[in-house]
Amino acid sequence: MCGRYTLTCTPEVIAEEFQLQAVPDFDPRYNVAPSQWVACVRSGLSLRKREAVTLRWGLLPSWAGDPAIGTKLINARAETVAEKPSFRKPFQERRCLVPADGYYEWKREGTRKQPYYIRLINERPFAFAGLWDRWTGADGQTIESCAILTTTPNERLASIHDRMPVILPPAAYEPWLDPGLQDARYLAPFLTSFPADAMVAVPVSRLVNDPRVDDPRCLEALDDPSSSGA
């Protein structure tokens, strides 16, 4: 799964990486957690230009009666995303990019779980494959939200967890964002694990377990995972 990630690079870097016409407004994040508002990129309503938006992490389907359902839908499995009622329509028409420069995963070691920080070897920002939807309540309140797709892990990450987020190569950004591309057969090739030789996983402090901790200490690498903080 993908339950925490980072976006520590500058807005200017994101604007360049994702070919945005306007520089987005966000602060560095070292421990992004579900239910929080996160920076995303999607096709704009006019001329299909890319736009940066802020969406709540945890997909709230447009038809949902209870907005609390979004807390349970932070990830969508690539194998079933085209079939599940919560994700089927967004997968067809409302796909987005979720910019990041790393994410956390927990490996069970005995009775404890050791967090690992996983990033690209070149330390560049990248995009999770995301879905978004728009929900409107009876009182007129509107919430736009998102979920991150997951798939089977590559050989480097399989020993840490049995799932990993879908990371899209830059060449896939344009078709992934195209709302006119709705056939699952053409989208399926994007939903694979990212190459193992392009990634690195480093054990980090258990401070990241607390979503209230959102600072560079979360990224401090450990020589000995058993020595990490609480």
Buried (B, 14 or more C-beta within 10 A) or exposed (E): BBBBBBBBBEBEBBBEBBEBEEBBEBEBBBBBBBEBBBBBBBBBEEEEEBBBBBBBBBBBBBEBEEBEBBBEBBBBBBEEBBEEEBBBBBBBBBBBBBBBBBBBBBBEEEEEBBBBBBBBEEEEBBBBBBBBBBBEEEEEEEBBBBBBBBBBBBEBBBEBBEBBBBBBEEEBBEBBBBEEBBEEEEBEEBBBBBEBEBBBBBBBBBBBBEBEBBEEBBBBEBEEBEEBEE
